[in-house]
Amino acid sequence: MGPEVGPVTLTQRRIYLLPTRAGLLFGATALVMLLGCINYNLGLGYVLTFLMCGLAVVSMLHAFRNLVRLQLKPGRPEPVFAGDLALFPVLLTGPGTMVRRSIGIVAAGQPPAFVDVGPSQTTAVQIGVLAQRRGRLRLGRLRVFTTFPLGLFRAWSNVELDVQCLVYPHPERGGVALPVPRAGDADGLESGQGQDDFAGLREYQHGDSLRHVAWKAVARGQPVMTKQFAGRAAGELWLDWDDMPSAFHLEARLSRLTRWVVDAAGAGHAYGLRLPTAVIAPGSGPAHEQRCLAALALFEP
């Protein structure tokens, strides 16, 4: 069964139940006590043995009830760089009036996380998965389990949520100088991008520099507008695939371009990105940075 879309509800057919090591030891102890009671005809021993058996049955029932009808829903993970830990938020909702205690949730190769889910409440838990390579990272199969209340029985269910995390290429280490800005194409930066003379106002667009916003007009209650200037800028900062050394392999090129995008965005520059399969026009701001990094993460030659 592949990834499941939307909230996943743990029905009784999806929950498995087996004794833990402590439960097996508990059962063996009860069996030895029963044999002793039969051999020596101990009346109080029968009472204690049957009391232990009753506790085991009640523990098995509560372990099952702790998971049944529990709902799991994926949250939205934030993008990370290759080599970092991707955090997948998972939302657990416990319908009804029962408090669900010591709910464990674990991904393959990761330590489990434990939470308590209140009645008709939603609790978020972060599942960490190491992002080893760029691209889209799936959360994979999760195991939801509990040994509540006595640790004698383990109830569990396997769930695979339909959620992915975007993994950017790992930025190249060390100081790598940005390319030298160069003159643009025929159109260049002639229209509204220079810094010489004020040429008017236009509607604000996401990614415009805040230094060019007409704040006085905003203070008067007018719409947010961006100042335009006539003239030609000194040049355009392009982060170009073809500027890489010829000896660089695919991932090395992407790693250096990622470093350039991060450094250019951190310095507040407007920059464009040229790849063999896509061209992103010069811009600035967090949205532009994420667009460039996403193009590098999903690049296929």
Backbone torsions as a table, in degrees:
resi	resn	phi	psi	omega
1	MET	NA	128.9	-177.2
2	GLY	-84.1	-168.1	179.8
3	PRO	-59.9	142.9	-178.2
4	GLU	-104.5	131.2	-176.8
5	VAL	-86.3	138.3	174.7
6	GLY	81.2	-173.9	179.4
7	PRO	-62.3	140.5	178.7
8	VAL	-112.3	126.2	179.6
9	THR	-104.5	130.9	179.8
10	LEU	-83.5	100.0	176.6
11	THR	-85.7	171.6	-175.5
12	GLN	-65.4	-25.5	179.6
13	ARG	-76.6	-14.1	-178.8
14	ARG	-97.6	-4.7	-174.0
15	ILE	-102.8	130.4	178.0
16	TYR	-110.2	152.9	-174.1
17	LEU	-141.7	125.4	177.3
18	LEU	-144.4	153.1	177.5
19	PRO	-70.8	147.1	173.7
20	THR	-82.6	-179.9	175.3
21	ARG	-61.4	-41.1	177.1
22	ALA	-63.6	-36.4	178.5
23	GLY	-66.8	-39.6	177.2
24	LEU	-64.3	-42.2	177.6
25	LEU	-64.6	-39.1	177.8
26	PHE	-62.5	-44.7	179.4
27	GLY	-65.9	-39.2	178.0
28	ALA	-64.6	-38.4	178.3
29	THR	-64.2	-42.5	179.1
30	ALA	-64.3	-37.8	179.2
31	LEU	-65.9	-43.1	178.0
32	VAL	-62.8	-41.5	178.6
33	MET	-63.4	-39.9	179.4
34	LEU	-64.0	-42.6	178.4
35	LEU	-63.4	-38.9	177.5
36	GLY	-65.1	-39.2	179.4
37	CYS	-66.1	-39.5	179.2
38	ILE	-66.6	-40.1	-176.3
39	ASN	-70.0	-40.6	-174.8
40	TYR	-106.6	1.5	177.3
41	ASN	55.4	56.5	-177.9
42	LEU	-96.0	110.6	-178.0
43	GLY	-65.6	-47.9	179.5
44	LEU	-67.5	-28.1	176.7
45	GLY	-64.7	-38.0	175.6
46	TYR	-61.0	-41.9	-179.2
47	VAL	-60.6	-47.2	-179.0
48	LEU	-65.5	-39.3	-179.9
49	THR	-64.9	-45.6	-179.5
50	PHE	-69.6	-30.0	175.3
51	LEU	-64.9	-41.8	177.7
52	MET	-63.5	-40.6	177.9
53	CYS	-64.2	-38.9	177.6
54	GLY	-64.4	-39.4	177.1
55	LEU	-63.1	-38.1	179.3
56	ALA	-65.1	-41.8	179.6
57	VAL	-65.0	-43.2	179.1
58	VAL	-64.6	-40.2	178.1
59	SER	-61.9	-41.1	178.6
60	MET	-62.9	-41.8	-179.7
61	LEU	-65.1	-44.2	-178.0
62	HIS	-70.0	-33.8	176.2
63	ALA	-62.8	-41.2	177.9
64	PHE	-66.4	-46.0	-178.7
65	ARG	-65.1	-25.3	-179.1
66	ASN	-67.1	-23.7	-179.0
67	LEU	-106.6	-31.0	-171.8
68	VAL	-62.2	135.9	-179.8
69	ARG	72.6	6.2	174.9
70	LEU	-68.8	136.3	-178.5
71	GLN	-110.5	138.2	178.0
72	LEU	-121.8	134.2	-179.3
73	LYS	-137.3	133.2	-179.5
74	PRO	-76.6	142.9	170.3
75	GLY	-92.4	-169.3	-178.0
76	ARG	-104.7	112.8	-179.8
77	PRO	-77.9	148.7	176.4
78	GLU	-83.0	142.9	177.6
79	PRO	-61.5	150.5	179.0
80	VAL	-135.6	169.5	174.6
81	PHE	-92.9	152.5	179.1
82	ALA	-57.8	135.8	-177.0
83	GLY	97.4	-13.8	178.5
84	ASP	-92.1	172.6	178.6
85	LEU	-93.0	117.8	176.8
86	ALA	-83.6	130.4	-178.6
87	LEU	-105.4	117.7	178.7
88	PHE	-102.3	112.7	175.6
89	PRO	-76.2	132.3	176.2
90	VAL	-121.6	127.9	-177.8
91	LEU	-99.7	123.5	179.5
92	LEU	-108.8	127.6	-179.9
93	THR	-122.5	128.7	178.8
94	GLY	-109.4	98.0	178.6
95	PRO	-68.4	160.6	179.5
96	GLY	93.4	-166.0	-175.3
97	THR	-110.5	7.8	-175.9
98	MET	-96.8	137.0	174.0
99	VAL	-82.0	128.7	-179.0
100	ARG	-103.3	113.0	-172.2
101	ARG	-105.3	149.3	174.4
102	SER	53.8	51.4	174.4
103	ILE	-84.4	120.1	178.3
104	GLY	-99.8	143.4	176.9
105	ILE	-140.3	131.4	-172.2
106	VAL	-145.8	143.1	171.8
107	ALA	-102.0	164.0	-176.4
108	ALA	-60.8	128.6	176.8
109	GLY	76.8	8.1	-178.6
110	GLN	-119.6	153.3	176.6
111	PRO	-70.0	148.4	-178.3
112	PRO	-74.6	154.1	173.3
113	ALA	-114.6	139.4	-176.9
114	PHE	-118.4	136.9	179.1
115	VAL	-141.7	158.9	169.5
116	ASP	-106.8	136.1	-178.6
117	VAL	-113.9	117.6	-179.5
118	GLY	-74.4	166.9	179.6
119	PRO	-65.0	126.1	179.1
120	SER	55.9	33.3	178.5
121	GLN	-120.8	159.4	177.8
122	THR	-114.2	127.6	-179.5
123	THR	-119.3	134.3	-179.3
124	ALA	-99.5	139.7	176.1
125	VAL	-134.0	139.2	-178.7
126	GLN	-97.1	125.9	177.4
127	ILE	-107.1	118.5	-178.3
128	GLY	-92.5	133.3	176.9
129	VAL	-133.1	130.5	-179.6
130	LEU	-70.5	124.1	178.5
131	ALA	-87.7	101.7	-174.0
132	GLN	-87.5	-23.2	-178.8
133	ARG	-146.3	160.0	-178.8
134	ARG	-70.2	166.7	179.0
135	GLY	114.3	-149.2	179.0
136	ARG	-103.7	127.5	-178.3
137	LEU	-108.7	122.7	177.1
138	ARG	-88.3	148.3	178.5
139	LEU	-67.4	-35.8	-178.8
140	GLY	82.9	-167.8	-175.2
141	ARG	-79.8	135.9	175.7
142	LEU	-109.9	151.6	172.3
143	ARG	-118.1	121.9	176.2
144	VAL	-103.4	127.9	-173.6
145	PHE	-147.1	167.5	175.3
146	THR	-157.8	147.2	172.8
147	THR	-119.6	13.0	178.8
148	PHE	-65.1	141.6	7.9
149	PRO	-100.8	-23.5	-171.3
150	LEU	-110.5	-3.6	-179.0
151	GLY	76.2	14.1	-178.8
152	LEU	-85.8	-28.4	-179.0
153	PHE	-129.1	147.6	179.1
154	ARG	-115.8	116.3	175.0
155	ALA	-102.6	134.8	-178.2
156	TRP	-149.5	163.3	176.2
157	SER	-151.8	143.1	178.3
158	ASN	-97.4	134.8	-177.7
159	VAL	-135.6	137.2	174.3
160	GLU	-124.7	105.9	-177.1
161	LEU	-85.6	147.9	-179.8
162	ASP	-87.3	85.0	-178.8
163	VAL	-146.9	143.4	-179.1
164	GLN	-133.5	152.7	175.8
165	CYS	-119.2	134.9	178.8
166	LEU	-83.1	128.1	-177.7
167	VAL	-113.7	117.5	178.0
168	TYR	-79.5	156.5	173.1
169	PRO	-60.6	151.0	179.3
170	HIS	-73.5	127.0	-179.1
171	PRO	-63.1	143.4	178.2
172	GLU	-61.4	138.4	-179.1
173	ARG	-78.4	155.8	177.5
174	GLY	86.9	168.8	179.4
175	GLY	-79.6	117.4	179.0
176	VAL	-119.1	115.0	-177.1
177	ALA	-64.2	141.9	176.8
178	LEU	-69.5	153.7	176.4
179	PRO	-61.6	157.1	177.7
180	VAL	-76.3	128.4	176.8
181	PRO	-56.9	143.2	-177.7
182	ARG	-131.8	162.7	-179.7
183	ALA	-62.0	146.7	-176.9
184	GLY	-80.3	-165.2	179.1
185	ASP	-76.1	-165.2	-177.4
186	ALA	-58.2	-41.2	178.8
187	ASP	-73.9	-30.1	177.0
188	GLY	54.0	-140.8	177.7
189	LEU	-112.5	30.6	-171.9
190	GLU	-64.7	-41.1	-170.1
191	SER	-95.2	99.6	169.3
192	GLY	77.1	11.4	-178.1
193	GLN	-119.1	-6.0	-179.8
194	GLY	-76.2	-176.8	-175.8
195	GLN	-129.1	19.5	-172.0
196	ASP	-90.7	-68.9	-173.4
197	ASP	-121.2	141.3	178.0
198	PHE	-66.7	130.0	-175.2
199	ALA	-118.6	-3.7	178.9
200	GLY	136.2	-169.8	-178.5
201	LEU	-121.9	151.1	172.0
202	ARG	-138.9	165.8	-178.8
203	GLU	-63.8	138.7	-178.3
204	TYR	-64.6	136.9	176.0
205	GLN	-119.2	144.2	-178.9
206	HIS	-59.3	127.1	-177.8
207	GLY	106.5	-11.9	176.6
208	ASP	-65.3	147.2	179.2
209	SER	-65.5	135.9	179.0
210	LEU	-67.5	-20.6	178.2
211	ARG	-68.6	-21.2	-178.1
212	HIS	-98.1	3.1	178.5
213	VAL	-74.7	137.7	178.1
214	ALA	-80.5	84.0	-174.0
215	TRP	-67.7	-32.5	178.7
216	LYS	-62.9	-39.1	177.9
217	ALA	-67.6	-36.8	177.4
218	VAL	-64.1	-40.0	179.6
219	ALA	-63.9	-26.9	177.7
220	ARG	-84.3	4.4	178.3
221	GLY	89.5	7.8	179.4
222	GLN	-83.8	163.2	179.0
223	PRO	-61.3	158.3	179.2
224	VAL	-71.0	122.0	-178.3
225	MET	-125.3	156.6	178.7
226	THR	-113.6	134.2	177.5
227	LYS	-72.8	140.5	175.4
228	GLN	-113.4	145.3	-179.3
229	PHE	-125.9	142.1	177.7
230	ALA	-89.6	152.1	179.7
231	GLY	119.9	173.4	-176.2
232	ARG	-110.1	130.8	178.7
233	ALA	-72.1	165.8	-177.0
234	ALA	-63.0	-30.3	-179.8
235	GLY	171.0	175.7	-179.5
236	GLU	-111.4	138.2	176.4
237	LEU	-93.0	108.2	179.4
238	TRP	-111.5	131.7	173.8
239	LEU	-99.2	101.0	-165.5
240	ASP	-110.0	133.7	175.3
241	TRP	-57.2	-37.7	-176.1
242	ASP	-74.7	-9.1	177.5
243	ASP	-83.3	-2.8	-179.2
244	MET	-75.8	148.5	172.6
245	PRO	-58.4	143.5	-176.3
246	SER	-63.5	-23.1	-178.7
247	ALA	-78.2	-11.3	-178.3
248	PHE	-71.9	133.1	173.1
249	HIS	-84.4	-178.8	-171.8
250	LEU	-56.0	-53.9	-174.8
251	GLU	-68.4	-31.6	177.6
252	ALA	-66.0	-39.5	177.2
253	ARG	-63.8	-45.8	-179.8
254	LEU	-64.9	-35.8	179.0
255	SER	-64.6	-42.4	179.0
256	ARG	-69.4	-41.2	177.6
257	LEU	-61.5	-37.4	177.0
258	THR	-63.4	-43.4	176.4
259	ARG	-59.1	-42.9	179.3
260	TRP	-64.3	-42.0	179.6
261	VAL	-62.4	-44.7	-179.1
262	VAL	-64.3	-43.4	-178.7
263	ASP	-69.2	-40.8	-179.9
264	ALA	-66.0	-40.3	178.4
265	ALA	-67.5	-39.7	178.9
266	GLY	-65.0	-31.0	179.2
267	ALA	-85.7	-5.0	178.4
268	GLY	80.5	16.1	-179.9
269	HIS	-76.6	153.5	165.8
270	ALA	-90.2	131.7	-173.2
271	TYR	-148.2	157.0	174.9
272	GLY	-120.5	165.4	-177.4
273	LEU	-128.9	128.2	177.1
274	ARG	-116.3	121.6	174.5
275	LEU	-121.3	161.0	178.2
276	PRO	-59.7	-24.5	-176.0
277	THR	-111.2	-3.1	-176.7
278	ALA	-161.5	152.9	175.2
279	VAL	-131.3	125.5	178.1
280	ILE	-110.0	121.2	-176.4
281	ALA	-62.8	154.9	179.8
282	PRO	-58.4	141.9	179.0
283	GLY	-167.8	-174.9	180.0
284	SER	-151.7	172.9	179.0
285	GLY	100.2	164.2	-178.3
286	PRO	-60.0	-38.5	-178.5
287	ALA	-65.1	-39.8	178.3
288	HIS	-66.9	-40.4	178.3
289	GLU	-61.5	-44.8	-179.8
290	GLN	-65.4	-35.6	178.3
291	ARG	-64.2	-43.5	179.2
292	CYS	-66.2	-43.6	-179.8
293	LEU	-64.9	-36.6	177.5
294	ALA	-65.2	-38.8	177.5
295	ALA	-63.3	-37.0	177.9
296	LEU	-71.6	-36.9	-179.3
297	ALA	-65.6	-36.4	-174.5
298	LEU	-101.2	9.9	-177.0
299	PHE	-64.8	132.5	174.1
300	GLU	-129.3	124.4	-177.0
301	PRO	-66.6	NA	NA
